Amino acid sequence: MSKNDSSNSKKTLFLDIGNSSIKVAYWENGEWQKTKDSFKSVTYLISWLNNHIDLINNLIVASVRKDHFKLLQSQVTDLDIQSITIDNIDPEVLDYDTPKTLGIDRFLVCLGAYQRNKGNVVVVDAGSACTIDMMDENRIYRGGVIMPGLQSILNIFKQTAPELPDIEVEFPGRWPGKSTSESLQWGQVAFFIDGIE
């Protein structure tokens, strides 16, 4: 979506505000279109939205960051902003003991996968955290796993053991590791992959 967009109709933008990035898309010609890869900060997103305000009809936002959503609401005042939260989801489709704590992103990613496949889905979403969630063939969200994302795993030793080297993010070629880097790859990269499996 650019200022030179040939379409004269204003767009409804769908925002996914995560912990480390913000994704923006709109529906056009039967397909999802991304505005760009992602925004790394809410302030940059707000600036971008205000610069493209004449192309936008409204915003529909799913956010795991309440602070970012509040800032967006306070700084983008010329648009109707609708929030999708777990409170908007029918409790009958949540097989989850603590639905108030369920991140809307986890439910929506399963719902999107279900809409494409119309059956049981298991979705891996590897971001700041890595979530693995399941929705069954009846569109019931069944729960899942939250574990540290790969970058979080890679960063832990920078804080606790700063003398250890940085590693290439690849599965080690042999067992056991024959160098500190290979040993770290087993302990970090292989650990992450095994956690998903």
N, C-alpha and C positions, 0 to 999 in steps of 0.2 A: 504494500500500500504506500503510495507516494503522492506528493502534491500534484504530480502529472498523471494521476490515475484517470483513465478514460471513462470509467464508470461515474455517472452523475449521482448515483444514490449513496447516501451516507451509510456507513457500516456499523453493525453491532460488533464490538470487539469483545472477545472472550479472553480473560486474563487468568493465568495460573501463577499465583504468587507463592513460590517455594522458599525454602530457607536460604538458598544460595543463588537462585536466578528466577527471573520472571519471564514467562512465555506468553506471547500474544498472538491470537489467530482470529480469523473471521471466516464465515461460510460464504462461498461464492461459486456459482455454476456447479453445485452439487459436490463440492470438494472443500476441505479445509485449506486455507491459505495462511502461511505464517507471515507476520510483518517483518521479522528478521529472526536470526537464530534465538537470541534471548537478550534480556536486559540484566545487567549485573547489579544494578542498584535501583531502588524505587525512585530516587531523585532524578535519575536519567530518564526513567519511564515517564515520570510526571512532566518533565520538560518536553519529551517527545510527544506526549498526548496533547499538551497545550499548543505545540507547534502544528499539530494536525487536526485541531479541533473542528475545522470546517468539513472534514471528511468522516467524522464520527457521529453516530446517532446516540449510542449509549454504550455502557460497559456492563458486562456480567463477569463477576469476579469470584473465583475460588481461591482463598488465601489461607495458608497455614501460619501467616505472620499477622497478628492483630495490629501490631504497631505500624506495619507497612500499609495495611488497609486503612487505618485511621488517617495516616499521612496523605494517602491518595484522596480520601474523601475531603480532607481539609484544603488540598491544593488544586483539585480539579473540580471546580464548582459549577462549571457550565454544562456538565453532562449528568444525565441520570445514571447513577451507579447502583447496580443490584448485586447483592452478595448471596452466594450459594454457600450455605453452611450445613452441617450435619442435621440441624433442626429442620431443614427443608426435606429431609429424607424420611419416608414412611418407616416407622420403627419395625413394621412387619417384615421388611427386607433386610434387617440387620440382626444377624445371629452373633451378637457381641455383648458381653456383660456390661461394658461401660461405654455406651454409645456417645455420651457427651465428650469423651476423650478421644474419639476416633477422628483422625484428620480427614477432612473432606477430600483431600487429594487421593487418599488410599481407596476410598469408596468410588470416586469418579474414574480413576484409572481402571478399576475392575469393570465398572459399568461400560466404559468405552470398549474394552476388550470383549465384553459379553455382547455388545451390540454388533460387533463385527463377526463373532463366531457362533452366537446363539447356543452356547453350551457351557460346560464347566471351563473356567479359565483360572490360570495361575499367572499372576503378573509380577515381574521383577522390575522395580523402579530404582535404579542406582543413581542417587544424588548425594546430598550431604549425608543423608542416611540411606541405607538400602532397605527397601521394603519388599516383602514377598507376600502377596495377598491372594485370596481365593474367593471366587463367586461361583455358585453352582448353576446347574442348568435351569433352575427355577428363579434365577436372578436374585438369590439370597446371598448377601455378603457373609462369608463364614469366618473371617479373621485372617491372621497372618503373623508375620515376623517383622520386627524392626531391629536392624543391626547397624553398626557403624558403616558408613560409606567407605569406599576404597581410599579416598583422600584422607579421611579421618584416621584410618588405620596407618597409612603411610606417614602421617604427621606426628603420631604419638611418640615415636622415639626422638624426634627433633626436640621435644620438650623434656623427655625423661632420660634419654641417653644420647646427647648431642654429638658424641664422638663417632657414632655409627654412620656409615656412608649412606648417601641417597642411592636408590636402586632404580634400575630399569623396570618398568611395570610390564613384566612378562612372566609367564609360568616357567619356573626353573627346569632346566633340561635333564637334570639327574638327581637321584636321591642316594645318599643324603647330600646336602649342600657341601661343596668342597672349598667354599670361600665365604667370607662374611656376607658378601652381596647375595650369593646363592642361598645362604642360610636365611637371610632376611626375606628373600623372595618366597621361600617356603613358608616362613612365619607370617608374611603379610599378604602377598598376592594369592598364594595357594590357599591360605586360610580363608580369604575372602571368597574365592571361587567355591571351595568346599562348603562354606557356610550357605551359599546359594543352593548348591546341589543337595 
